[in-house]
Amino acid sequence: MPLLPQDKKERQYMLLGLRIIGDFGAIIALPVVMFVLVGQYLDEKYATGWKFTALGFILAVPLSGIMIFKKAKTYGEEYKKLDDK
């Protein structure tokens, strides 16, 4: 049994879906991890408890949201192109 469908159109949809999953996962995880790590470093350096860590998370959430929104528009256009073929 093949991993991806043999039909070219179905295969393109499947690959697009896998790209979307990977992209969105990275877009959500990377900013959160980076900002939180920087926040933890600053908290340790300035002995502020958890304030910079929380601030890093709070800044990462809207940044991830904006990036997801832009990517979703791009993928929407790409999906329409596949649909029109």
C-alpha positions as CSV (number, residue, x, y, z in Angstrom):
1,M,0.0,0.0,0.0
2,P,1.6,3.3,-1.0
3,L,2.1,6.1,1.5
4,L,0.9,8.8,-0.8
5,P,-2.0,8.5,-3.3
6,Q,-1.2,7.5,-6.9
7,D,-3.6,10.1,-8.3
8,K,-1.5,13.2,-9.1
9,K,-4.2,15.7,-7.9
10,E,-4.7,13.8,-4.6
11,R,-1.0,13.6,-4.1
12,Q,-0.7,17.3,-4.6
13,Y,-3.4,17.9,-2.0
14,M,-1.7,15.5,0.4
15,L,1.7,17.2,0.0
16,L,0.2,20.6,0.5
17,G,-1.5,19.5,3.7
18,L,1.7,18.0,5.0
19,R,3.6,21.3,4.2
20,I,0.9,23.3,6.0
21,I,1.1,21.1,9.1
22,G,4.9,21.4,9.2
23,D,4.9,25.1,8.6
24,F,2.2,25.9,11.1
25,G,3.9,23.8,13.8
26,A,7.2,25.6,13.3
27,I,5.5,29.0,13.2
28,I,3.8,28.3,16.5
29,A,6.7,26.6,18.3
30,L,9.8,28.6,17.3
31,P,8.8,32.1,18.4
32,V,7.4,30.8,21.7
33,V,10.5,28.7,22.5
34,M,12.9,31.5,21.5
35,F,11.1,34.3,23.4
36,V,10.6,32.1,26.5
37,L,14.3,31.1,26.5
38,V,15.4,34.7,26.2
39,G,12.9,35.6,28.9
40,Q,14.4,32.9,31.2
41,Y,17.9,34.1,30.5
42,L,16.9,37.7,31.4
43,D,15.0,36.6,34.5
44,E,18.1,34.8,35.8
45,K,20.4,37.7,34.9
46,Y,18.3,40.3,36.6
47,A,16.7,38.1,39.2
48,T,13.2,39.2,38.3
49,G,11.4,35.8,38.9
50,W,9.2,35.0,35.9
51,K,8.4,38.5,34.5
52,F,10.6,38.3,31.4
53,T,9.5,34.7,30.7
54,A,5.9,35.7,30.8
55,L,6.6,38.8,28.7
56,G,8.4,36.7,26.1
57,F,5.4,34.3,25.9
58,I,2.9,37.2,25.7
59,L,5.0,38.7,22.8
60,A,5.3,35.4,21.0
61,V,1.6,34.6,20.8
62,P,0.5,37.6,18.7
63,L,3.7,37.3,16.6
64,S,2.8,33.6,15.8
65,G,-0.8,34.6,15.1
66,I,0.2,37.2,12.6
67,M,2.6,34.8,10.9
68,I,0.0,32.1,10.8
69,F,-2.6,34.5,9.3
70,K,-0.1,35.5,6.5
71,K,0.8,31.9,5.8
72,A,-2.9,30.8,5.7
73,K,-3.6,33.4,3.1
74,T,-0.7,32.2,1.0
75,Y,-1.7,28.5,1.4
76,G,-5.3,29.5,0.6
77,E,-4.2,31.0,-2.8
78,E,-2.1,27.9,-3.4
79,Y,-5.0,25.6,-2.7
80,K,-7.2,27.6,-5.1
81,K,-4.6,27.2,-7.8
82,L,-4.6,23.4,-7.2
83,D,-8.4,23.4,-7.3
84,D,-8.5,25.4,-10.6
85,K,-6.2,22.9,-12.4
